[in-house]
Amino acid sequence: MFNFNWLSDLSNSWGRFFIILAFIAPLVFAFTMKKSYIYEGAEDNTWWRNLKLWVLLIVAVQIAIYLYF
């Protein structure tokens, strides 16, 4: 049904590049969110409730693991 033979011409570097872009997409989405929306419903605005921090940490770990292996 799907014919992906054209992908065989691309090098592995391009594959890594596109996968890393897929990891960075949620990071960009999180960093564009307003701070008021992130802390909505929270009792306090402590640092560990910041979604941007956790998304940055998770994406950095995912990219590091992906680049290592």
mmCIF file as gemmi writes it, N, C-alpha and C atoms, coordinates in Angstrom:
data_model
loop_
_atom_site.group_PDB
_atom_site.id
_atom_site.type_symbol
_atom_site.label_atom_id
_atom_site.label_alt_id
_atom_site.label_comp_id
_atom_site.label_asym_id
_atom_site.label_entity_id
_atom_site.label_seq_id
_atom_site.pdbx_PDB_ins_code
_atom_site.Cartn_x
_atom_site.Cartn_y
_atom_site.Cartn_z
_atom_site.occupancy
_atom_site.B_iso_or_equiv
_atom_site.pdbx_formal_charge
_atom_site.auth_seq_id
_atom_site.auth_asym_id
_atom_site.pdbx_PDB_model_num
ATOM 1 N N . MET Axp A 1 ? 0.821 -1.189 0 1 0 ? 1 A 1
ATOM 2 C CA . MET Axp A 1 ? 0 0 0 1 0 ? 1 A 1
ATOM 3 C C . MET Axp A 1 ? 0.868 1.258 0 1 0 ? 1 A 1
ATOM 4 N N . PHE Axp A 2 ? 1.818 1.32 0.931 1 0 ? 2 A 1
ATOM 5 C CA . PHE Axp A 2 ? 2.718 2.467 0.973 1 0 ? 2 A 1
ATOM 6 C C . PHE Axp A 2 ? 4.04 2.086 0.33 1 0 ? 2 A 1
ATOM 7 N N . ASN Axp A 3 ? 4.553 2.988 -0.473 1 0 ? 3 A 1
ATOM 8 C CA . ASN Axp A 3 ? 5.82 2.737 -1.141 1 0 ? 3 A 1
ATOM 9 C C . ASN Axp A 3 ? 6.832 3.772 -0.661 1 0 ? 3 A 1
ATOM 10 N N . PHE Axp A 4 ? 7.745 3.349 0.188 1 0 ? 4 A 1
ATOM 11 C CA . PHE Axp A 4 ? 8.752 4.245 0.74 1 0 ? 4 A 1
ATOM 12 C C . PHE Axp A 4 ? 10.135 3.944 0.169 1 0 ? 4 A 1
ATOM 13 N N . ASN Axp A 5 ? 10.19 3.458 -1.04 1 0 ? 5 A 1
ATOM 14 C CA . ASN Axp A 5 ? 11.477 3.145 -1.656 1 0 ? 5 A 1
ATOM 15 C C . ASN Axp A 5 ? 12.336 4.384 -1.847 1 0 ? 5 A 1
ATOM 16 N N . TRP Axp A 6 ? 11.702 5.528 -1.997 1 0 ? 6 A 1
ATOM 17 C CA . TRP Axp A 6 ? 12.462 6.766 -2.191 1 0 ? 6 A 1
ATOM 18 C C . TRP Axp A 6 ? 13.275 7.13 -0.951 1 0 ? 6 A 1
ATOM 19 N N . LEU Axp A 7 ? 12.888 6.595 0.203 1 0 ? 7 A 1
ATOM 20 C CA . LEU Axp A 7 ? 13.638 6.876 1.422 1 0 ? 7 A 1
ATOM 21 C C . LEU Axp A 7 ? 14.978 6.152 1.473 1 0 ? 7 A 1
ATOM 22 N N . SER Axp A 8 ? 15.141 5.141 0.664 1 0 ? 8 A 1
ATOM 23 C CA . SER Axp A 8 ? 16.404 4.401 0.679 1 0 ? 8 A 1
ATOM 24 C C . SER Axp A 8 ? 17.566 5.248 0.16 1 0 ? 8 A 1
ATOM 25 N N . ASP Axp A 9 ? 17.256 6.316 -0.56 1 0 ? 9 A 1
ATOM 26 C CA . ASP Axp A 9 ? 18.307 7.202 -1.065 1 0 ? 9 A 1
ATOM 27 C C . ASP Axp A 9 ? 18.828 8.157 -0.001 1 0 ? 9 A 1
ATOM 28 N N . LEU Axp A 10 ? 18.087 8.332 1.081 1 0 ? 10 A 1
ATOM 29 C CA . LEU Axp A 10 ? 18.513 9.249 2.142 1 0 ? 10 A 1
ATOM 30 C C . LEU Axp A 10 ? 19.49 8.561 3.087 1 0 ? 10 A 1
ATOM 31 N N . SER Axp A 11 ? 20.403 9.334 3.617 1 0 ? 11 A 1
ATOM 32 C CA . SER Axp A 11 ? 21.371 8.769 4.561 1 0 ? 11 A 1
ATOM 33 C C . SER Axp A 11 ? 20.756 8.669 5.958 1 0 ? 11 A 1
ATOM 34 N N . ASN Axp A 12 ? 21.428 7.956 6.842 1 0 ? 12 A 1
ATOM 35 C CA . ASN Axp A 12 ? 20.952 7.828 8.221 1 0 ? 12 A 1
ATOM 36 C C . ASN Axp A 12 ? 20.982 9.154 8.958 1 0 ? 12 A 1
ATOM 37 N N . SER Axp A 13 ? 21.844 10.051 8.541 1 0 ? 13 A 1
ATOM 38 C CA . SER Axp A 13 ? 21.922 11.366 9.185 1 0 ? 13 A 1
ATOM 39 C C . SER Axp A 13 ? 20.619 12.135 9.029 1 0 ? 13 A 1
ATOM 40 N N . TRP Axp A 14 ? 20.005 12.018 7.859 1 0 ? 14 A 1
ATOM 41 C CA . TRP Axp A 14 ? 18.725 12.695 7.659 1 0 ? 14 A 1
ATOM 42 C C . TRP Axp A 14 ? 17.637 12.082 8.539 1 0 ? 14 A 1
ATOM 43 N N . GLY Axp A 15 ? 17.676 10.789 8.714 1 0 ? 15 A 1
ATOM 44 C CA . GLY Axp A 15 ? 16.712 10.138 9.601 1 0 ? 15 A 1
ATOM 45 C C . GLY Axp A 15 ? 16.856 10.619 11.029 1 0 ? 15 A 1
ATOM 46 N N . ARG Axp A 16 ? 18.084 10.705 11.503 1 0 ? 16 A 1
ATOM 47 C CA . ARG Axp A 16 ? 18.337 11.23 12.852 1 0 ? 16 A 1
ATOM 48 C C . ARG Axp A 16 ? 17.856 12.671 12.976 1 0 ? 16 A 1
ATOM 49 N N . PHE Axp A 17 ? 18.108 13.46 11.937 1 0 ? 17 A 1
ATOM 50 C CA . PHE Axp A 17 ? 17.697 14.86 11.946 1 0 ? 17 A 1
ATOM 51 C C . PHE Axp A 17 ? 16.182 14.985 12.104 1 0 ? 17 A 1
ATOM 52 N N . PHE Axp A 18 ? 15.421 14.206 11.345 1 0 ? 18 A 1
ATOM 53 C CA . PHE Axp A 18 ? 13.968 14.287 11.42 1 0 ? 18 A 1
ATOM 54 C C . PHE Axp A 18 ? 13.426 13.766 12.749 1 0 ? 18 A 1
ATOM 55 N N . ILE Axp A 19 ? 14.039 12.747 13.31 1 0 ? 19 A 1
ATOM 56 C CA . ILE Axp A 19 ? 13.612 12.231 14.608 1 0 ? 19 A 1
ATOM 57 C C . ILE Axp A 19 ? 13.876 13.249 15.704 1 0 ? 19 A 1
ATOM 58 N N . ILE Axp A 20 ? 15.023 13.905 15.65 1 0 ? 20 A 1
ATOM 59 C CA . ILE Axp A 20 ? 15.324 14.931 16.652 1 0 ? 20 A 1
ATOM 60 C C . ILE Axp A 20 ? 14.361 16.104 16.511 1 0 ? 20 A 1
ATOM 61 N N . LEU Axp A 21 ? 13.979 16.448 15.287 1 0 ? 21 A 1
ATOM 62 C CA . LEU Axp A 21 ? 12.958 17.483 15.1 1 0 ? 21 A 1
ATOM 63 C C . LEU Axp A 21 ? 11.63 17.064 15.731 1 0 ? 21 A 1
ATOM 64 N N . ALA Axp A 22 ? 11.305 15.783 15.633 1 0 ? 22 A 1
ATOM 65 C CA . ALA Axp A 22 ? 10.074 15.289 16.257 1 0 ? 22 A 1
ATOM 66 C C . ALA Axp A 22 ? 10.162 15.367 17.777 1 0 ? 22 A 1
ATOM 67 N N . PHE Axp A 23 ? 11.351 15.21 18.342 1 0 ? 23 A 1
ATOM 68 C CA . PHE Axp A 23 ? 11.529 15.377 19.785 1 0 ? 23 A 1
ATOM 69 C C . PHE Axp A 23 ? 11.424 16.849 20.187 1 0 ? 23 A 1
ATOM 70 N N . ILE Axp A 24 ? 11.883 17.736 19.326 1 0 ? 24 A 1
ATOM 71 C CA . ILE Axp A 24 ? 11.904 19.162 19.65 1 0 ? 24 A 1
ATOM 72 C C . ILE Axp A 24 ? 10.52 19.795 19.502 1 0 ? 24 A 1
ATOM 73 N N . ALA Axp A 25 ? 9.63 19.216 18.716 1 0 ? 25 A 1
ATOM 74 C CA . ALA Axp A 25 ? 8.299 19.785 18.5 1 0 ? 25 A 1
ATOM 75 C C . ALA Axp A 25 ? 7.516 19.987 19.801 1 0 ? 25 A 1
ATOM 76 N N . PRO Axp A 26 ? 7.443 19.007 20.721 1 0 ? 26 A 1
ATOM 77 C CA . PRO Axp A 26 ? 6.737 19.269 21.982 1 0 ? 26 A 1
ATOM 78 C C . PRO Axp A 26 ? 7.429 20.328 22.83 1 0 ? 26 A 1
ATOM 79 N N . LEU Axp A 27 ? 8.737 20.424 22.7 1 0 ? 27 A 1
ATOM 80 C CA . LEU Axp A 27 ? 9.484 21.441 23.434 1 0 ? 27 A 1
ATOM 81 C C . LEU Axp A 27 ? 9.074 22.837 22.967 1 0 ? 27 A 1
ATOM 82 N N . VAL Axp A 28 ? 8.989 23.02 21.67 1 0 ? 28 A 1
ATOM 83 C CA . VAL Axp A 28 ? 8.564 24.312 21.125 1 0 ? 28 A 1
ATOM 84 C C . VAL Axp A 28 ? 7.127 24.607 21.545 1 0 ? 28 A 1
ATOM 85 N N . PHE Axp A 29 ? 6.27 23.59 21.494 1 0 ? 29 A 1
ATOM 86 C CA . PHE Axp A 29 ? 4.877 23.776 21.909 1 0 ? 29 A 1
ATOM 87 C C . PHE Axp A 29 ? 4.789 24.201 23.369 1 0 ? 29 A 1
ATOM 88 N N . ALA Axp A 30 ? 5.556 23.58 24.234 1 0 ? 30 A 1
ATOM 89 C CA . ALA Axp A 30 ? 5.514 23.913 25.661 1 0 ? 30 A 1
ATOM 90 C C . ALA Axp A 30 ? 6.054 25.312 25.923 1 0 ? 30 A 1
ATOM 91 N N . PHE Axp A 31 ? 7.105 25.695 25.22 1 0 ? 31 A 1
ATOM 92 C CA . PHE Axp A 31 ? 7.689 27.015 25.448 1 0 ? 31 A 1
ATOM 93 C C . PHE Axp A 31 ? 6.832 28.148 24.897 1 0 ? 31 A 1
ATOM 94 N N . THR Axp A 32 ? 5.869 27.841 24.04 1 0 ? 32 A 1
ATOM 95 C CA . THR Axp A 32 ? 4.976 28.881 23.539 1 0 ? 32 A 1
ATOM 96 C C . THR Axp A 32 ? 3.725 29.033 24.403 1 0 ? 32 A 1
ATOM 97 N N . MET Axp A 33 ? 3.543 28.167 25.385 1 0 ? 33 A 1
ATOM 98 C CA . MET Axp A 33 ? 2.379 28.262 26.271 1 0 ? 33 A 1
ATOM 99 C C . MET Axp A 33 ? 2.553 29.423 27.249 1 0 ? 33 A 1
ATOM 100 N N . LYS Axp A 34 ? 1.439 30.057 27.565 1 0 ? 34 A 1
ATOM 101 C CA . LYS Axp A 34 ? 1.476 31.163 28.514 1 0 ? 34 A 1
ATOM 102 C C . LYS Axp A 34 ? 1.662 30.624 29.928 1 0 ? 34 A 1
ATOM 103 N N . LYS Axp A 35 ? 2.354 31.404 30.731 1 0 ? 35 A 1
ATOM 104 C CA . LYS Axp A 35 ? 2.632 30.994 32.105 1 0 ? 35 A 1
ATOM 105 C C . LYS Axp A 35 ? 1.338 30.853 32.91 1 0 ? 35 A 1
ATOM 106 N N . SER Axp A 36 ? 0.366 31.714 32.636 1 0 ? 36 A 1
ATOM 107 C CA . SER Axp A 36 ? -0.904 31.634 33.366 1 0 ? 36 A 1
ATOM 108 C C . SER Axp A 36 ? -1.636 30.33 33.06 1 0 ? 36 A 1
ATOM 109 N N . TYR Axp A 37 ? -1.502 29.828 31.842 1 0 ? 37 A 1
ATOM 110 C CA . TYR Axp A 37 ? -2.145 28.568 31.482 1 0 ? 37 A 1
ATOM 111 C C . TYR Axp A 37 ? -1.445 27.379 32.143 1 0 ? 37 A 1
ATOM 112 N N . ILE Axp A 38 ? -0.137 27.459 32.257 1 0 ? 38 A 1
ATOM 113 C CA . ILE Axp A 38 ? 0.624 26.366 32.868 1 0 ? 38 A 1
ATOM 114 C C . ILE Axp A 38 ? 0.266 26.209 34.34 1 0 ? 38 A 1
ATOM 115 N N . TYR Axp A 39 ? 0.136 27.331 35.038 1 0 ? 39 A 1
ATOM 116 C CA . TYR Axp A 39 ? -0.137 27.287 36.476 1 0 ? 39 A 1
ATOM 117 C C . TYR Axp A 39 ? -1.632 27.332 36.806 1 0 ? 39 A 1
ATOM 118 N N . GLU Axp A 40 ? -2.483 27.225 35.816 1 0 ? 40 A 1
ATOM 119 C CA . GLU Axp A 40 ? -3.926 27.282 36.055 1 0 ? 40 A 1
ATOM 120 C C . GLU Axp A 40 ? -4.364 26.108 36.937 1 0 ? 40 A 1
ATOM 121 N N . GLY Axp A 41 ? -5.051 26.417 38.007 1 0 ? 41 A 1
ATOM 122 C CA . GLY Axp A 41 ? -5.542 25.4 38.924 1 0 ? 41 A 1
ATOM 123 C C . GLY Axp A 41 ? -4.551 24.982 39.989 1 0 ? 41 A 1
ATOM 124 N N . ALA Axp A 42 ? -3.339 25.492 39.932 1 0 ? 42 A 1
ATOM 125 C CA . ALA Axp A 42 ? -2.325 25.142 40.933 1 0 ? 42 A 1
ATOM 126 C C . ALA Axp A 42 ? -2.465 26.061 42.142 1 0 ? 42 A 1
ATOM 127 N N . GLU Axp A 43 ? -2.199 25.514 43.321 1 0 ? 43 A 1
ATOM 128 C CA . GLU Axp A 43 ? -2.307 26.31 44.539 1 0 ? 43 A 1
ATOM 129 C C . GLU Axp A 43 ? -1.198 27.355 44.619 1 0 ? 43 A 1
ATOM 130 N N . ASP Axp A 44 ? -0.021 26.995 44.151 1 0 ? 44 A 1
ATOM 131 C CA . ASP Axp A 44 ? 1.112 27.913 44.2 1 0 ? 44 A 1
ATOM 132 C C . ASP Axp A 44 ? 1.912 27.787 42.902 1 0 ? 44 A 1
ATOM 133 N N . ASN Axp A 45 ? 2.759 28.76 42.671 1 0 ? 45 A 1
ATOM 134 C CA . ASN Axp A 45 ? 3.566 28.768 41.447 1 0 ? 45 A 1
ATOM 135 C C . ASN Axp A 45 ? 5 28.347 41.741 1 0 ? 45 A 1
ATOM 136 N N . THR Axp A 46 ? 5.156 27.201 42.355 1 0 ? 46 A 1
ATOM 137 C CA . THR Axp A 46 ? 6.498 26.716 42.666 1 0 ? 46 A 1
ATOM 138 C C . THR Axp A 46 ? 7.19 26.242 41.392 1 0 ? 46 A 1
ATOM 139 N N . TRP Axp A 47 ? 8.509 26.157 41.448 1 0 ? 47 A 1
ATOM 140 C CA . TRP Axp A 47 ? 9.303 25.848 40.261 1 0 ? 47 A 1
ATOM 141 C C . TRP Axp A 47 ? 9.018 24.459 39.714 1 0 ? 47 A 1
ATOM 142 N N . TRP Axp A 48 ? 8.687 23.515 40.568 1 0 ? 48 A 1
ATOM 143 C CA . TRP Axp A 48 ? 8.504 22.145 40.093 1 0 ? 48 A 1
ATOM 144 C C . TRP Axp A 48 ? 7.161 21.934 39.403 1 0 ? 48 A 1
ATOM 145 N N . ARG Axp A 49 ? 6.281 22.922 39.435 1 0 ? 49 A 1
ATOM 146 C CA . ARG Axp A 49 ? 5.016 22.835 38.7 1 0 ? 49 A 1
ATOM 147 C C . ARG Axp A 49 ? 5.131 23.396 37.281 1 0 ? 49 A 1
ATOM 148 N N . ASN Axp A 50 ? 6.29 23.915 36.943 1 0 ? 50 A 1
ATOM 149 C CA . ASN Axp A 50 ? 6.476 24.528 35.635 1 0 ? 50 A 1
ATOM 150 C C . ASN Axp A 50 ? 6.634 23.444 34.564 1 0 ? 50 A 1
ATOM 151 N N . LEU Axp A 51 ? 5.683 23.391 33.666 1 0 ? 51 A 1
ATOM 152 C CA . LEU Axp A 51 ? 5.679 22.395 32.594 1 0 ? 51 A 1
ATOM 153 C C . LEU Axp A 51 ? 6.89 22.55 31.68 1 0 ? 51 A 1
ATOM 154 N N . LYS Axp A 52 ? 7.318 23.775 31.466 1 0 ? 52 A 1
ATOM 155 C CA . LYS Axp A 52 ? 8.444 24.028 30.565 1 0 ? 52 A 1
ATOM 156 C C . LYS Axp A 52 ? 9.718 23.35 31.069 1 0 ? 52 A 1
ATOM 157 N N . LEU Axp A 53 ? 9.91 23.368 32.356 1 0 ? 53 A 1
ATOM 158 C CA . LEU Axp A 53 ? 11.088 22.727 32.94 1 0 ? 53 A 1
ATOM 159 C C . LEU Axp A 53 ? 11.074 21.225 32.691 1 0 ? 53 A 1
ATOM 160 N N . TRP Axp A 54 ? 9.935 20.589 32.927 1 0 ? 54 A 1
ATOM 161 C CA . TRP Axp A 54 ? 9.844 19.137 32.785 1 0 ? 54 A 1
ATOM 162 C C . TRP Axp A 54 ? 9.927 18.7 31.329 1 0 ? 54 A 1
ATOM 163 N N . VAL Axp A 55 ? 9.318 19.463 30.438 1 0 ? 55 A 1
ATOM 164 C CA . VAL Axp A 55 ? 9.409 19.117 29.016 1 0 ? 55 A 1
ATOM 165 C C . VAL Axp A 55 ? 10.847 19.256 28.535 1 0 ? 55 A 1
ATOM 166 N N . LEU Axp A 56 ? 11.534 20.315 28.979 1 0 ? 56 A 1
ATOM 167 C CA . LEU Axp A 56 ? 12.936 20.492 28.612 1 0 ? 56 A 1
ATOM 168 C C . LEU Axp A 56 ? 13.781 19.328 29.114 1 0 ? 56 A 1
ATOM 169 N N . LEU Axp A 57 ? 13.558 18.914 30.346 1 0 ? 57 A 1
ATOM 170 C CA . LEU Axp A 57 ? 14.315 17.803 30.921 1 0 ? 57 A 1
ATOM 171 C C . LEU Axp A 57 ? 14.057 16.5 30.165 1 0 ? 57 A 1
ATOM 172 N N . ILE Axp A 58 ? 12.8 16.199 29.899 1 0 ? 58 A 1
ATOM 173 C CA . ILE Axp A 58 ? 12.449 14.947 29.224 1 0 ? 58 A 1
ATOM 174 C C . ILE Axp A 58 ? 12.977 14.922 27.794 1 0 ? 58 A 1
ATOM 175 N N . VAL Axp A 59 ? 12.821 16.033 27.075 1 0 ? 59 A 1
ATOM 176 C CA . VAL Axp A 59 ? 13.298 16.08 25.689 1 0 ? 59 A 1
ATOM 177 C C . VAL Axp A 59 ? 14.822 15.984 25.644 1 0 ? 59 A 1
ATOM 178 N N . ALA Axp A 60 ? 15.504 16.629 26.572 1 0 ? 60 A 1
ATOM 179 C CA . ALA Axp A 60 ? 16.969 16.553 26.605 1 0 ? 60 A 1
ATOM 180 C C . ALA Axp A 60 ? 17.428 15.12 26.862 1 0 ? 60 A 1
ATOM 181 N N . VAL Axp A 61 ? 16.764 14.423 27.771 1 0 ? 61 A 1
ATOM 182 C CA . VAL Axp A 61 ? 17.119 13.022 28.044 1 0 ? 61 A 1
ATOM 183 C C . VAL Axp A 61 ? 16.83 12.148 26.824 1 0 ? 61 A 1
ATOM 184 N N . GLN Axp A 62 ? 15.694 12.356 26.182 1 0 ? 62 A 1
ATOM 185 C CA . GLN Axp A 62 ? 15.356 11.56 25.002 1 0 ? 62 A 1
ATOM 186 C C . GLN Axp A 62 ? 16.359 11.768 23.875 1 0 ? 62 A 1
ATOM 187 N N . ILE Axp A 63 ? 16.73 13.015 23.634 1 0 ? 63 A 1
ATOM 188 C CA . ILE Axp A 63 ? 17.691 13.297 22.567 1 0 ? 63 A 1
ATOM 189 C C . ILE Axp A 63 ? 19.057 12.715 22.915 1 0 ? 63 A 1
ATOM 190 N N . ALA Axp A 64 ? 19.465 12.833 24.174 1 0 ? 64 A 1
ATOM 191 C CA . ALA Axp A 64 ? 20.76 12.282 24.584 1 0 ? 64 A 1
ATOM 192 C C . ALA Axp A 64 ? 20.792 10.768 24.408 1 0 ? 64 A 1
ATOM 193 N N . ILE Axp A 65 ? 19.732 10.097 24.813 1 0 ? 65 A 1
ATOM 194 C CA . ILE Axp A 65 ? 19.669 8.639 24.649 1 0 ? 65 A 1
ATOM 195 C C . ILE Axp A 65 ? 19.662 8.273 23.171 1 0 ? 65 A 1
ATOM 196 N N . TYR Axp A 66 ? 18.892 9.01 22.384 1 0 ? 66 A 1
ATOM 197 C CA . TYR Axp A 66 ? 18.814 8.706 20.956 1 0 ? 66 A 1
ATOM 198 C C . TYR Axp A 66 ? 20.162 8.904 20.275 1 0 ? 66 A 1
ATOM 199 N N . LEU Axp A 67 ? 20.871 9.977 20.622 1 0 ? 67 A 1
ATOM 200 C CA . LEU Axp A 67 ? 22.168 10.229 19.995 1 0 ? 67 A 1
ATOM 201 C C . LEU Axp A 67 ? 23.234 9.253 20.48 1 0 ? 67 A 1
ATOM 202 N N . TYR Axp A 68 ? 23.095 8.756 21.705 1 0 ? 68 A 1
ATOM 203 C CA . TYR Axp A 68 ? 24.073 7.809 22.233 1 0 ? 68 A 1
ATOM 204 C C . TYR Axp A 68 ? 23.973 6.456 21.537 1 0 ? 68 A 1
ATOM 205 N N . PHE Axp A 69 ? 22.755 5.99 21.355 1 0 ? 69 A 1
ATOM 206 C CA . PHE Axp A 69 ? 22.557 4.684 20.732 1 0 ? 69 A 1
ATOM 207 C C . PHE Axp A 69 ? 22.31 4.885 19.267 1 0 ? 69 A 1
